[in-house]
Amino acid sequence: MQPRVRAIYKIDPEPGAPAQARRIIAEELESLLPEGVLDDIKLMVSELVTNGIVHGASGEDGPVVLDLLFNGSIRCRVLDHGHGFAERARQAGAGGWGFRLIEQLSDCWGMRCSPRRTEVWFEREPR
């Protein structure tokens, strides 16, 4: 039977937050994934946590939330208290390299925005 992991962490919006997110991923998934896949997951989570802190107004409204699910494949969500920027982020050439990286390294990804919260997620098979 495939092991299952479900983990939810609150990460305070501070300079060490992306490194903390990478450590969380390593602790939760290191024994379950090949090294290269683990490195990709850590990089994507680090990018999403950074975006959540920089663009998400988390400093005023609380922590970024990292929600991780492993059930044969990996699904990761990062939630912040920003209002989002989905249309701008999906336009060609808009923004930084973070979403381009997520698009290249994940099997699928997306974003849900509301006036009070933004959720960015990705899924990845462990191959």
BELLIN-V307684 format. One record per run of one state. SS is the DSSP state (alpha for helix, beta for strand, coil for the rest). FROM is the first residue (numbers start at 1). TO is the last residue. If there is no record, write none. Layout:
<<SS,FROM,TO> <SS,FROM,TO>>
//
This chain:
<<coil,1,4> <beta,5,11> <coil,12,16> <alpha,17,29> <coil,30,34> <alpha,35,55> <coil,56,57> <alpha,58,61> <coil,62,63> <beta,64,70> <coil,71,72> <beta,73,80> <coil,81,85> <alpha,86,90> <coil,91,97> <alpha,98,105> <coil,106,107> <beta,108,113> <coil,114,117> <beta,118,125> <coil,126,127>>
//
